[in-house]
Amino acid sequence: MSDFYPRSSYDLLAQALRDCPVVAVTGSRQSDKSTLLKTALSHWPIVSLEDLDLREFAQRDARAFLKQYPPPRIIDEAQRVPDLFSYIQTAVGTSGKMGQYVLSGSLHFSRLAGVTQSLAGRASLIELHPLRLKELKDAGDMPTSIDALMWMGGYPAVHARKLNPQRFYADYVASYIERDVRSLSAVRDLDNFQRFMRLCAARTGQLLNLNSLANDCGIAQPTANAWMNLLEASYVVKRIAPYYRNFGKRLVKAPKLYFLDTGLCAWLLGITSEKDLSTHSARGALFETWAVTEALKWRAVRGDRQPVYFWRDNIGNEIDLLLEQGGGITLVEVKSGQTYQDEWQRTLQVVERHLGFAARKAVLYGGDMAQTRQGVQIVPWRDLQCAD
């Protein structure tokens, strides 16, 4: 098996370079951004701002830096010098050419002050996440069970090089904290920050209560909010908003928290093996996390900026995934059980009645048999196939 998995974002990158002068490729560490760019743009030179001398050069004299490293050019770890974005805006604005710069990094560039304004209308954003189920299938490298898939997670190196997930995620967290958290934030207590990550892992798939999280971690609520923003900006977690349009009854307004990789989440929870995960109390939450992240990845590879939602009312009725697409709504109930149960459809029918019109309805579950019941598509986890 090659160290490089053909990524669904390859075509999206090619199209973006035809349409925009600047393309920003972001995503978590180890999501294969550099490999993707080296493979897709093998003739493009790369300059990395991870290099301290080059970073100091770009900070001290951005115009001279861009003159010395002209387009076409890949600038890696571009978030290290956010002021550079304004100078790139000026440089690309005078030529009118498309596909001049590719900026890559492990921080969501739109979270950097001034970046959104600097590159508005001139940059296309591509988010590269860990591997999708479809990418593993296409590579002929599917794990043998859903528990193995969730425990291993989606980071390419784990699958391509058959790495021990325990060792990989231990190194990943240490690298993330040392390189990103230390350099990009004012976090002083790194040990407590890692404890914060573990507490977040225990809440994946749950409504987010920052006050409770802050109390459990022994930090102030503003600190918890700042740390959560950092985790989200560096593609470790995602907050999913509830859907409450066109509903007259009272609905939950708090977001739900999800890790963007189940392998990382499982490691933070202390899950040491596929067998351990199969009986762990968090298995259902991890299955829901996997399903939601598959939907997020599907949106990302299509260049689709529409959010995904959940639905929950004040008496506990809940739909795990609600997608607006094709002029309609798709409702997805996610269940980790291996044996289908008719009662899983109940909330789908409840929500459809409140919508007032027919919705596409599906149950994604941990079993093996595909079927259709009462207009509801029953989808085994192996058959989850989100077309690009």
TADA-V530776 format. One record per helix or strand. SS is the DSSP state (~ for helix, > for strand). FROM is the first residue (numbers start at 1). TO is the last residue. If there is no record, write none. Layout:
{{SS/FROM/TO} {SS/FROM/TO}}
This chain:
{{~/10/19} {>/22/26} {~/33/40} {>/45/48} {~/52/60} {~/62/68} {>/73/76} {~/78/81} {~/84/95} {>/101/105} {~/109/111} {~/115/119} {>/123/127} {~/133/138} {~/146/152} {~/156/160} {~/165/184} {~/190/201} {>/206/207} {~/210/217} {~/221/233} {>/237/240} {>/242/242} {>/251/251} {>/256/259} {~/262/268} {~/274/278} {~/283/301} {>/309/313} {>/318/325} {>/328/335} {~/342/355} {>/360/365} {>/371/373} {>/376/380} {~/381/383}}
